[in-house]
């Protein structure tokens, strides 16, 4: 059975001195998110996939969550734990206050 939620986390690496990249910070977020999802017992329901550039290089680390289609920016380990709690539970629930600053809205 496919997962009900799939989160792609940018861990794109670029040479120093060029455009910013999620890089090692994206690696840290992907690991924190995976560990938190497993801690919630949702490993079979939520997939986390590391991916290349998602195009929001100045806002990283970034992630995109499907099927909701929500984009997340400026993630860190604490935000990853909050995101894991959201998607491991009811992903249609309201985004908690702790995650609001990380959610990309139509205004962004």
C-alpha positions as CSV (number, residue, x, y, z in Angstrom):
1,X,0.0,0.0,0.0
2,X,1.4,3.4,-0.9
3,X,2.0,6.0,1.8
4,X,-0.9,8.4,2.4
5,X,1.6,11.3,2.8
6,X,4.9,11.9,1.0
7,X,7.3,14.6,2.0
8,X,10.2,15.6,-0.3
9,X,13.1,17.4,1.4
10,X,15.7,19.3,-0.5
11,X,19.2,18.2,0.3
12,X,20.8,19.7,-2.8
13,X,24.5,20.5,-2.5
14,X,26.3,23.3,-4.5
15,X,29.9,24.5,-4.5
16,X,30.8,27.2,-2.0
17,X,30.4,30.8,-3.2
18,X,27.5,30.3,-5.5
19,X,23.8,30.3,-5.0
20,X,22.7,29.0,-1.6
21,X,21.6,25.4,-1.2
22,X,19.8,23.3,1.4
23,X,22.8,20.9,1.5
24,X,23.8,19.6,4.9
25,X,20.9,21.5,6.6
26,X,18.5,19.7,4.3
27,X,20.2,16.4,5.3
28,X,19.6,17.3,9.0
29,X,16.0,18.1,8.4
30,X,15.3,14.9,6.4
31,X,16.9,12.8,9.2
32,X,15.0,14.7,11.9
33,X,11.7,14.3,10.0
34,X,12.3,10.6,9.4
35,X,13.1,9.9,13.0
36,X,10.1,11.9,14.3
37,X,7.7,10.1,11.9
38,X,9.1,6.7,13.0
39,X,8.7,7.8,16.7
40,X,5.0,8.6,15.9
41,X,4.6,5.0,14.5
42,X,3.8,6.4,11.0
43,X,6.7,4.9,9.1
44,X,4.3,2.9,6.8
45,X,2.0,5.8,6.3
46,X,4.4,8.7,5.7
47,X,7.3,8.6,3.3
48,X,10.2,11.0,3.4
49,X,12.3,11.3,0.3
50,X,15.5,13.4,-0.1
51,X,15.5,15.2,-3.4
52,X,17.4,17.8,-5.4
53,X,16.6,21.4,-5.8
54,X,13.0,22.5,-5.2
55,X,13.7,26.0,-6.5
56,X,13.4,28.0,-3.3
57,X,17.1,28.2,-2.6
58,X,17.1,31.4,-0.6
59,X,14.4,29.9,1.7
60,X,16.0,26.6,2.6
61,X,15.9,24.0,3.8
62,X,12.7,23.4,1.9
63,X,10.2,20.6,1.7
64,X,7.0,19.9,-0.2
65,X,4.2,17.7,1.2
66,X,1.8,15.6,-0.9
67,X,-1.1,15.1,-1.4
68,X,-1.8,18.4,0.4
69,X,0.6,20.3,-1.9
70,X,2.0,22.4,1.0
71,X,5.4,23.9,0.8
72,X,7.6,24.4,3.8
73,X,10.6,26.7,4.1
74,X,13.4,27.6,6.6
75,X,13.0,24.2,8.2
76,X,15.1,23.0,11.2
77,X,14.9,20.0,13.5
78,X,12.2,21.6,15.7
79,X,10.0,22.4,12.7
80,X,10.6,18.9,11.4
81,X,9.3,17.4,14.6
82,X,6.2,19.6,14.4
83,X,5.7,18.7,10.7
84,X,6.0,15.0,11.6
85,X,3.3,15.3,14.2
86,X,1.0,17.0,11.7
87,X,1.5,14.5,8.8
88,X,1.6,11.5,11.1
89,X,-1.8,12.5,12.5
90,X,-4.5,14.2,10.4
91,X,-2.6,16.1,7.7
92,X,-5.9,17.9,6.9
93,X,-5.8,19.4,10.4
94,X,-5.0,23.1,10.9
95,X,-1.3,23.9,10.7
96,X,-0.1,24.4,14.3
97,X,1.2,27.9,15.3
98,X,4.7,26.5,15.6
99,X,4.7,25.7,11.9
100,X,3.0,28.8,10.6
101,X,6.2,30.7,9.9
102,X,7.5,27.7,7.8
103,X,4.4,27.4,5.6
104,X,4.5,29.0,2.2
105,X,1.3,30.9,1.5
106,X,-0.1,32.6,-1.6
107,X,1.5,35.8,-0.3
108,X,5.1,34.3,-0.5
